[in-house]
Amino acid sequence: MKNNLILTTALLCATAIVHGQTQTIAIKQANISSANPNNAEIYTPLPNVVVPGKTFSSAPSDAIILFDGKNLDEWVSAKDQSPAKWTVADDIITVNKTSGDIETKRKFTSYQLHIEWRIPADIKGEGQERGNSGVFLSGRYEIQVLDNSNNDNKTYVNGMAGSVYRESIPLANPEKKPGEWNVYDIAYTDPEFNEDGSVKTPARVTIFFNGVLVQNNQAIQGFTSTGTKHVYVKHGPAPLKLQAHGDKSLPISYRNIWIRE
């Protein structure tokens, strides 16, 4: 599974990429770790806007269902492992910012993840304070969630939706407007470590955002942080974590979450 996960997913929707080649080359160059060794905020190049398709994916027969609209039985509070306290209603989870992040009870290594998310239609704020949340692979490596529809919300491009936070700019911007559902289909390869804790192979991620390839077998540089270089700390199987960001904008919602190992 681990050896062919990225290739299988990359072949799935490769024809959905719609952006200028020159822009793509510039983004790829900006995403090379040596171009931004301290994971600083980057403001150019801005990904091209892409109009996504209209379909969502149902869970396959071998998927582990993490949220099916009924309850949070698969989730706990990340800070103390108590029952998750986010709101469940109308087949969706809405972030409870006062209760903090939630994470899965189960621990995983490499996997395929499907997760859908929605920014509130009446969202306010700007920059990183406009519908901010995050999907943390292995509980450590953040795939950003934010309102960047039509590139109208100005922020650093390695911190917009579809980015590996503060690391790699998405190759395109297919985000739907607030009030509509977005989909991440993610193929994630867990890092491997040597006995002394050094990195043998880094984590890698391929992301289809509303069916459009936005990260292509991208190496992850380390534990997500702000303002400092991302580094690895040796770990084993770990939960999937969802962020309750502390900004003042309205909380976002999630639905239809499943994983294939």
NORBEL-V819060 format. One record per helix or strand of 2 or more residues. SS is the DSSP state (hx for helix, st for strand). FROM is the first residue (numbers start at 1). LEN is the number of residues. If there is no record, write none. Layout:
<<SS & FROM & LEN> <SS & FROM & LEN>>
This chain:
<<hx & 5 & 8> <hx & 14 & 3> <hx & 21 & 11> <hx & 33 & 3> <st & 64 & 4> <st & 75 & 3> <st & 87 & 3> <st & 92 & 3> <st & 102 & 3> <st & 111 & 8> <st & 133 & 5> <st & 141 & 5> <hx & 149 & 3> <hx & 157 & 3> <st & 181 & 9> <st & 192 & 2> <st & 199 & 3> <st & 204 & 6> <st & 212 & 8> <st & 241 & 2> <st & 253 & 8>>
